[in-house]
Amino acid sequence: MIRRQVLPALLMMVVLTVLLGIVYPLAVTGVAQATMSGKADGSLITVNGTKVGSSLIGQNFAEAKYFHPRPSAAGEKGYDAMASAGTNLGPTNPALITAIADRVTAYRKENDLSDTTLVPIDAVTTSGSGLDPQISIANAELQTARVAKERGLSESQVASLVKEHTDGRDLGFLGQPAVNVLELNVALDALG
């Protein structure tokens, strides 16, 4: 009796393990590699033969000559892909309110903006993942003058690159257009 029940159960476990644990993942990987290998490999960006990052994962750019991403709460120093997370501070938490006020002040100072200039929300708040690769167009536009000055370029040259690296809405209607920070900074470096 046990043999009639256990043997088919073990056989099904082996068949399903092979089918769902080996055949299916290999088939999905094969289709992904054949139809969209760049995305399947992590959307990696390569410069002079060196992988500099993924267009899907944000990273920190602190130098004034670069566009800066949104702040990150992922890990101790931020931008840690192994500790992807947002902040647990609620909207009325005094620590969050102080942190945002400090970031607004620093953003205005860094970009030589007046005290009345509205700072985009994505420039001073962290994302849910802490690894957003994109910033809003408004955020990029406010950083354009600083980056152009630091690199000795005209603002129109930098603004043109911002426009080139602006991604539209997903499916044409979901979300907002945004600028990929890594792709934009790589393009700026390519200018010299």
C-alpha positions as CSV (number, residue, x, y, z in Angstrom):
1,M,0.0,0.0,0.0
2,I,2.8,2.4,0.9
3,R,4.6,1.6,-2.3
4,R,1.5,2.5,-4.4
5,Q,1.3,5.9,-2.7
6,V,4.9,6.8,-2.1
7,L,6.3,5.7,-5.5
8,P,4.0,7.9,-7.6
9,A,4.5,10.8,-5.3
10,L,8.3,10.5,-5.5
11,L,8.1,10.1,-9.3
12,M,6.0,13.3,-9.6
13,M,8.4,15.2,-7.4
14,V,11.3,14.2,-9.6
15,V,9.4,15.0,-12.8
16,L,8.2,18.4,-11.6
17,T,11.6,19.3,-10.2
18,V,13.2,18.6,-13.5
19,L,10.4,20.3,-15.5
20,L,10.0,23.4,-13.3
21,G,13.4,23.6,-11.8
22,I,15.6,23.0,-14.9
23,V,13.6,22.9,-18.2
24,Y,11.4,25.9,-17.6
25,P,14.1,28.2,-16.3
26,L,16.4,27.2,-19.2
27,A,13.6,27.9,-21.7
28,V,12.8,31.3,-20.2
29,T,16.5,32.2,-20.1
30,G,16.9,31.1,-23.7
31,V,14.0,33.1,-25.0
32,A,15.2,36.2,-23.0
33,Q,18.7,35.9,-24.4
34,A,17.4,35.4,-27.9
35,T,14.9,38.3,-27.9
36,M,16.4,40.9,-25.4
37,S,19.9,39.9,-24.3
38,G,20.9,43.3,-23.1
39,K,17.9,43.5,-20.7
40,A,18.3,39.8,-19.7
41,D,21.9,40.5,-18.7
42,G,20.9,43.3,-16.4
43,S,20.9,46.4,-18.8
44,L,24.6,46.9,-18.1
45,I,26.4,50.0,-19.4
46,T,29.9,49.5,-20.7
47,V,32.4,52.2,-21.2
48,N,35.8,51.4,-22.9
49,G,35.3,47.7,-22.1
50,T,34.5,48.3,-18.4
51,K,31.0,47.8,-17.0
52,V,30.1,51.0,-15.1
53,G,26.7,50.0,-13.9
54,S,23.2,49.1,-14.8
55,S,20.7,51.6,-16.3
56,L,18.1,50.0,-13.9
57,I,19.9,50.6,-10.6
58,G,20.8,54.1,-9.2
59,Q,24.2,54.9,-7.9
60,N,25.7,57.9,-6.2
61,F,27.4,60.7,-8.1
62,A,28.7,63.2,-5.7
63,E,31.0,65.3,-7.8
64,A,29.7,68.7,-9.0
65,K,30.4,67.8,-12.7
66,Y,27.7,65.1,-12.5
67,F,24.0,65.1,-12.3
68,H,23.0,63.8,-8.9
69,P,20.4,61.1,-8.4
70,R,17.7,61.2,-5.8
71,P,18.8,60.5,-2.2
72,S,19.0,56.9,-1.1
73,A,18.2,55.2,2.2
74,A,19.5,51.8,1.0
75,G,22.2,50.7,3.4
76,E,24.5,52.6,5.7
77,K,25.8,55.0,3.1
78,G,23.0,54.7,0.5
79,Y,22.9,53.1,-2.9
80,D,23.6,49.6,-1.5
81,A,21.9,47.1,-3.8
82,M,22.2,44.5,-1.2
83,A,20.2,46.6,1.2
84,S,17.5,48.0,-1.0
85,A,15.0,49.8,1.1
86,G,13.4,53.2,1.7
87,T,13.2,55.0,5.0
88,N,10.8,53.9,7.7
89,L,10.2,57.5,8.8
90,G,6.6,58.6,8.5
91,P,5.6,62.0,7.0
92,T,5.1,63.6,10.4
93,N,8.4,62.3,11.9
94,P,10.6,65.3,13.0
95,A,13.7,63.5,11.8
96,L,12.3,63.2,8.2
97,I,11.1,66.8,8.2
98,T,14.5,68.0,9.3
99,A,16.3,65.8,6.8
100,I,14.2,67.1,3.9
101,A,14.7,70.7,5.0
102,D,18.5,70.1,5.2
103,R,18.4,68.5,1.7
104,V,16.4,71.5,0.3
105,T,19.0,73.9,1.6
106,A,21.9,71.9,0.3
107,Y,20.3,71.4,-3.1
108,R,19.6,75.2,-3.5
109,K,23.2,76.0,-2.4
110,E,24.8,73.4,-4.6
111,N,22.8,74.5,-7.7
112,D,23.1,78.2,-6.9
113,L,19.3,78.6,-6.6
114,S,17.4,81.3,-4.8
115,D,15.6,80.7,-1.6
116,T,12.3,80.9,-3.4
117,T,13.1,78.3,-6.1
118,L,10.8,75.3,-5.7
119,V,12.9,72.1,-5.3
120,P,11.5,69.0,-7.0
121,I,10.3,66.4,-4.4
122,D,12.5,63.7,-6.0
123,A,15.6,65.8,-5.3
124,V,15.1,65.7,-1.5
125,T,13.2,62.5,-0.7
126,T,14.3,58.9,-1.0
127,S,12.5,56.3,-3.1
128,G,10.9,53.1,-1.9
129,S,13.8,51.0,-3.1
130,G,16.6,53.6,-2.5
131,L,18.0,52.7,-5.9
132,D,15.9,54.7,-8.4
133,P,18.0,55.2,-11.6
134,Q,16.0,58.2,-12.7
135,I,15.2,61.8,-11.7
136,S,12.4,64.1,-12.8
137,I,12.9,66.4,-15.8
138,A,12.5,69.4,-13.4
139,N,15.3,68.0,-11.2
140,A,17.6,67.6,-14.2
141,E,16.8,71.1,-15.5
142,L,17.7,72.7,-12.1
143,Q,21.1,70.8,-12.1
144,T,21.9,71.7,-15.8
145,A,23.6,75.1,-15.1
146,R,25.9,73.6,-12.4
147,V,26.9,70.7,-14.6
148,A,27.5,72.9,-17.6
149,K,29.6,75.4,-15.6
150,E,31.7,72.6,-14.0
151,R,32.4,70.9,-17.4
152,G,32.9,74.2,-19.4
153,L,30.0,73.4,-21.6
154,S,27.1,75.5,-22.7
155,E,23.8,75.0,-20.9
156,S,22.1,74.3,-24.3
157,Q,24.6,71.4,-24.9
158,V,23.8,69.9,-21.5
159,A,20.1,70.5,-21.9
160,S,20.2,68.7,-25.2
161,L,21.9,65.6,-23.5
162,V,19.2,65.7,-20.8
163,K,16.5,65.6,-23.5
164,E,18.3,62.7,-25.3
165,H,18.4,60.7,-22.0
166,T,14.8,61.3,-21.0
167,D,12.7,58.2,-21.0
168,G,9.0,58.6,-21.9
169,R,6.0,57.2,-20.0
170,D,5.8,53.4,-19.8
171,L,3.3,52.1,-22.4
172,G,2.8,55.7,-23.4
173,F,0.6,56.6,-20.4
174,L,2.0,55.2,-17.2
175,G,4.2,57.3,-14.9
176,Q,6.0,60.5,-15.8
177,P,8.9,61.1,-18.2
178,A,12.2,60.8,-16.3
179,V,16.0,61.2,-16.9
180,N,18.3,58.2,-16.5
181,V,21.2,59.6,-14.4
182,L,23.8,57.0,-15.2
183,E,23.2,57.1,-18.9
184,L,23.3,61.0,-18.8
185,N,26.5,61.1,-16.8
186,V,28.2,58.5,-19.1
187,A,27.2,60.7,-22.1
188,L,28.6,63.8,-20.4
189,D,31.9,61.9,-19.8
190,A,32.0,60.9,-23.5
191,L,32.1,64.6,-24.4
192,G,35.4,65.0,-22.6
